[in-house]
Amino acid sequence: MAKHEKTLRAIFETPTRADIEWREIESLLRHLGAALTEGRGSRIRVALNDVKAVFHRPHPRKEADKGCVESVRHFLENAGYEP
């Protein structure tokens, strides 16, 4: 649980971080009960508490950029999660 709490806090930090590994974000989403399905290319569909979104896995880097982190933050807020 501590790992997921750390990731959740990192997503909500300001200024927005650009050093969070995408696999940590995916792990957090799964831990919260989100359904993740593969899309075309690097897309991944996520559904959590009746909120849906499509994200792009970062490549070639393993870290999500600031725009991606902000999108995940908004998604989590809409799904009812905050640190």
N, C-alpha and C positions, 0 to 999 in steps of 0.2 A: 504493500500500500504506500509506503514512503516514497518509492520510486515514482508512482503515478501522481502522488501529491506534488512532488518536486516538478514534474513535467507540467502539471496543471498551473502551478504558480509561475513557471517560466513563460508559459503562453500568455499569461495575463500581465507580465511585467511591462512597465514603461520606463524608458523607451523600448519599443518592440525589439526583441532579440532576433538574431539571424544565425544562431549557433545551436538550434535545437534539431537533433537528428529526427528525420521523418519516421524512422522505425519506432522511436519513443512516442511520437504523436499517435501512430497507428496502435501501438500497445495500449496507450491511455484510452483511446476510443473503444477498443475491444473490451477493456476493463469496465468501462461505463455501460457496456451493453449494446454498443452500436453494431449495426449490421454493415459490413464492408463487402462490396462486390467489385470485381474488376470491370473496368470499362475498356474503351479502345486506347491503345498506346499506353501512356503513363497515367491515364485517368483512373480514379477510384471513387466509386459512389458510396456515400455514407448516409445512413438513416439512424436517427436517435430521437426518441420521444416525439415521433411524428414530424421531425424536422429533417429535411433532406438537403444534401449538398454534393457537389462533385469537386474533387480536388485533383491536382496534378502532382504526382510524385516528383520530387526534384531529381534532376540528372544533369550532368554527371556527378554533381555534389550529393552528399548524403544528408546535408542540412537543409531545412526549409528556409526560404528567404523571408524577409520581413512581410511581404505581401501575403504569402501563404500563411504565416503565423497569425496575421491579422484576420484572415478569412476563417481560420480554425477558431480563433477567439470569438468572432461574431457567431459562428455556428454553435459553439458551446453555450454562449449566452442565450441564444434563441432556444436551445434545448433545455435550459434551466440549470446550467452548471457554471459556477464561479469558485475560485479558491476560498 
